[in-house]
Amino acid sequence: MNRRDYWKALAGWMLVLPGVTRNCEWFGGVEKSFVAEGREVRLTIDDGPDPRQTPHILEALAAAGVTATFFVIGRKAEAHPHLCRQMATAGHSVQNHTHTHPSATFWASGLERAREQIRRCSAAIEDATGKPPGEFRAPVGMANPFVHMAAREAGLRMCGWSATGHDGICHDPARVVERIRRQVFPGAILLLHESHLPAMAHGERACTLSTLLNTLRDDGYHFENKRDAPTG
């Protein structure tokens, strides 16, 4: 390889590598934690709404007196707008997680594709809740310069996470809780999922969530309770 080819290859990797690195800030800021008041954490839940899991999750959150930020998929919000309305009415925050969640390819999106994924999801959220989102989370946390640009143009802050149980795939609920417990710290942003997986029982996500809430409270943590204004 000659020197010119070497530098071209290096430049290519400098563009690609950050795009396939979760929560990378090379191309713009990504909120991965916040300034906490004591042992406070923020709960975020991705990939809904889902009629088999979301109602149980909302019940568990209400029983625990905890609010969450839901990063929803636009096409699911279009299919189940009543669930997004229930989230918003209960004081939860409903935010943008792309329209179709193309997790394998979104990191390589051009500007127009990123704009369209973000625009359609924001429209679905506003149609369902009456309020536009203010935050965006890329599928699997991977975003290239065009994704950051599209989010900025839409007026959305990029949000990542600092503690996850890797429950977006088949998992053992106890291991999910333990993974998060090992990563958590005051000001951490926690990531869970509400999507329905094969062989998963209805309401299983809520059981994992309740176990996590109880475990972290026993460890002395409390949950950020900043509520969005309920919509009619």
Secondary structure, 3 states (H helix, E strand, C coil): CCHHHHHHHHHHHHHHHHHCCCCCCCCCCCECECCCCCCEEEEEEEEECCCCCHHHHHHHHHHHCCCCEEEECHHHHHHCHHHHHHHHHCCCEEEECCCCCCCCCHHHCCHHHHHHHHHHHHHHHHHHHCCCCCEECCHHHCCCHHHHHHHHHCCCEEECCCEECCCCCCCCHHHHHHHHHHHCCCCEEEEEECCCCCCCCCCHHHHHHHHHHHHHHHCCCEECCCCCCCCC
